[in-house]
Amino acid sequence: MAREHYRQELETLREAVLEMGKLVQTQFDRAVAAFADHDPEMVRRVIESEDRVNERYLAIERKCIELLGLQQPVASDLRFVAAAFKISTDLERIGDIAVKIAERTEAGLPAIETAVDIPSMGQESATMVADAVDAFEALDTDACREIVARDDQIDQLAKHASRQVFGDMVALDTETVDLEEYHESIFRLVITVTDIEQVADHATNVAARTVYMATGDDSLLE
């Protein structure tokens, strides 16, 4: 494969990862909105987008294997291909989480009284995903480092939310609620908090891998 054609193929790979990133970004935004508003139409759109995300992931995987097999890449190209594949893996997992949140919303478990603001926490993670995709597009390593630093904030929000939920359980008047439904709703809340925290972790991975892709600095990778 001629070098110029190889460079064009690398650009095609970059565009494919970016397209997948934009799709997953929209998918997670919709999942957060669906959870906040109990919107069945938004739930449907999230779930229907799952196949498109998976198709793009598999196409990127095939392209990475092809590029590694057709020509011995120089170090920077090898970093790019490896990072592109790992980034697509993180994006695919964000998409999976979006679908789980949508399906949990679709189950229609009753709402419970709690001070936990899951939609706001979800929006924080959604913003991290959007910023990570933008930073990948621009190869903005400064923005990537700032995104990585923000992950601790989401972790703290998740811990605080979990404490609030369990505090609500302790204060519950068990004579006034259906305990089975209440426990199911509590479980939904706790799992959703964990899911949102994991999305922020994946966005952080995208940012860290973008730094590695651009500079070779792997210090941000866990």
C-alpha positions, 0 to 999 in steps of 0.5 A: 500500500502506497504511503499516501493511500495509507495516510488516507486510510488513517484519516478514514479511520479517524472520521469513523471514530469521530462519527461513532463518537457523535452518535454515542454522544447523542445516544447518551444525551437522549438516555439521560433525557428519557430517564429525567422525563420518563419519555417513551419516545426518547427511550425508543430512539435510544434503543433503536440506535444500538445496532448503528453503534455496534455496526460502527464499532465492528467496522472500526475494528475491521479497519484497524486490523486491516491497517495493521496488516497491510503495512508496517506502521511507524510508531505514531501510526501504530499509536493512532490505530491502537488508540482509535480501537481502544477509543471505539471500545470505550464509545461502544460501552457508553452506548451499552450503558445508554441502552441500559438506562433507557431500558430501565426507564422503560420498565416504568418502576415507580418514582421515589422521594429522594434528594438525589439529582440523577438527571443533573449528574447524568448531564455532567457525564454527558458533557464530559462525553461531548467534550471528549469527542470534541477534544478527539476531533481537535486533538486538543491535549489541554482539553483532554487533560482537563477532562481527566481532571474532572473525573474525580468530581463525578466520582465524588458526586456518585459517592454522595448520591449513593450515601443519600439514597441509603440515607433515604432508606434508613429514614423510610416510614415502612408503614406507608410504602410497598417495600418490594416496589420501593426496593426495586426503585432504590436498586434502579437509582443506585445502578443508574448512579453507577452507570453514569459514573462509568460513562464519565470513566469511559469519557476520561479514557477517551481523553487519555487515549487521545493524549497518548495518540497525539503525543505518546504520553501514556501517563494518564492511562489507567 
